Amino acid sequence: MTCKISKLLKEFGIPANVLGYHYLRHAISVVVNEPDVMHRITKVLYPRVAEAFNTNCSRVERACRHAIELGWDKANSEHIDKYFGWSVKAGNRPTNSEFIATLADSLIISSNDEG
């Protein structure tokens, strides 16, 4: 699953050399395995990611936001339309929770289609 998540993040132009890339990859993986965590992003998800990387929740949130901002302008418009066209107004990037939830949901759906 990590390879699929990495591929999606790269398709959205998120550089692998920023911390937010790794935090997002871990967060999406957690949500794919435990979808209910998405409803408790600040109370459960960010603390889990922070613990995994020996940092704090504030840094996780900020690094994820920064990574999404970096990638959003570089992302292929087809990918944006495919994943976010229905939820994000033209020119506006998704919030951290929208980004994580949308990509996790997409991965869950694709794995259900395969199996």
C-alpha positions as CSV (number, residue, x, y, z in Angstrom):
1,M,0.0,0.0,0.0
2,T,2.9,2.3,0.7
3,C,4.0,2.2,-2.9
4,K,0.5,3.2,-4.1
5,I,0.4,6.1,-1.6
6,S,3.9,7.2,-2.7
7,K,2.8,7.1,-6.3
8,L,-0.2,9.3,-5.6
9,L,1.8,11.8,-3.7
10,K,4.3,12.1,-6.5
11,E,1.5,12.5,-9.0
12,F,0.4,15.5,-7.0
13,G,3.8,16.9,-7.2
14,I,4.7,16.5,-3.6
15,P,8.5,16.3,-3.3
16,A,9.7,13.3,-1.4
17,N,12.4,15.4,0.3
18,V,10.1,17.3,2.5
19,L,8.9,16.0,5.9
20,G,5.3,16.6,5.0
21,Y,5.5,13.9,2.2
22,H,6.5,11.3,4.8
23,Y,3.8,12.5,7.3
24,L,1.1,12.5,4.6
25,R,2.2,9.0,3.5
26,H,1.9,7.7,7.0
27,A,-1.3,9.5,7.7
28,I,-3.0,8.2,4.6
29,S,-1.8,4.7,5.4
30,V,-3.4,4.9,8.9
31,V,-6.7,6.1,7.4
32,V,-6.7,3.4,4.8
33,N,-6.4,0.8,7.6
34,E,-8.6,2.6,10.1
35,P,-11.1,4.9,8.2
36,D,-12.8,6.1,11.4
37,V,-9.6,7.9,12.5
38,M,-10.4,10.4,9.8
39,H,-13.1,11.8,12.0
40,R,-10.6,12.5,14.7
41,I,-7.7,14.0,12.7
42,T,-6.5,16.4,15.4
43,K,-7.1,14.2,18.4
44,V,-5.9,10.8,17.0
45,L,-4.4,11.0,13.5
46,Y,-1.9,13.8,14.0
47,P,-0.8,12.5,17.4
48,R,-0.1,9.0,15.9
49,V,1.9,10.5,13.0
50,A,3.8,12.7,15.5
51,E,4.6,9.7,17.7
52,A,5.8,7.7,14.7
53,F,8.2,10.5,13.7
54,N,9.1,11.7,17.2
55,T,7.7,15.2,16.7
56,N,4.6,17.1,17.8
57,C,1.1,17.5,16.3
58,S,1.7,21.2,15.3
59,R,4.7,20.3,13.2
60,V,2.8,17.4,11.6
61,E,-0.1,19.7,10.6
62,R,2.2,22.5,9.3
63,A,4.5,20.1,7.4
64,C,1.5,18.4,5.7
65,R,0.0,21.7,4.7
66,H,3.3,22.9,3.4
67,A,3.8,19.7,1.3
68,I,0.3,20.0,-0.2
69,E,0.9,23.7,-1.0
70,L,4.2,22.8,-2.7
71,G,2.6,20.1,-4.8
72,W,-0.7,21.7,-5.6
73,D,0.7,24.1,-8.2
74,K,2.8,21.4,-9.8
75,A,0.0,18.7,-9.9
76,N,-1.3,17.6,-13.2
77,S,-4.7,19.2,-13.7
78,E,-6.1,15.8,-14.7
79,H,-5.2,14.4,-11.3
80,I,-6.7,17.4,-9.6
81,D,-10.0,17.0,-11.5
82,K,-10.0,13.2,-11.0
83,Y,-9.6,13.3,-7.3
84,F,-10.8,16.8,-6.2
85,G,-12.8,18.3,-9.0
86,W,-16.0,17.9,-7.2
87,S,-14.8,19.3,-3.8
88,V,-12.3,22.0,-4.5
89,K,-13.0,25.3,-6.1
90,A,-10.8,26.3,-9.0
91,G,-7.5,27.5,-7.7
92,N,-8.0,26.5,-4.1
93,R,-6.0,23.7,-2.6
94,P,-7.7,21.2,-0.3
95,T,-7.3,21.3,3.4
96,N,-5.1,18.6,5.0
97,S,-8.1,16.6,6.0
98,E,-9.7,16.8,2.6
99,F,-6.5,15.8,0.9
100,I,-5.9,12.8,3.3
101,A,-9.5,11.7,3.3
102,T,-9.8,11.9,-0.5
103,L,-6.7,10.0,-1.3
104,A,-7.3,7.4,1.4
105,D,-10.9,6.9,0.1
106,S,-9.6,6.5,-3.4
107,L,-7.1,3.8,-2.3
108,I,-9.8,2.0,-0.3
109,I,-12.1,1.9,-3.3
110,S,-9.4,0.8,-5.7
111,S,-8.4,-2.0,-3.3
112,N,-12.0,-3.2,-3.0
113,D,-12.3,-3.2,-6.8
114,E,-9.2,-5.4,-7.0
115,G,-10.2,-7.9,-4.4
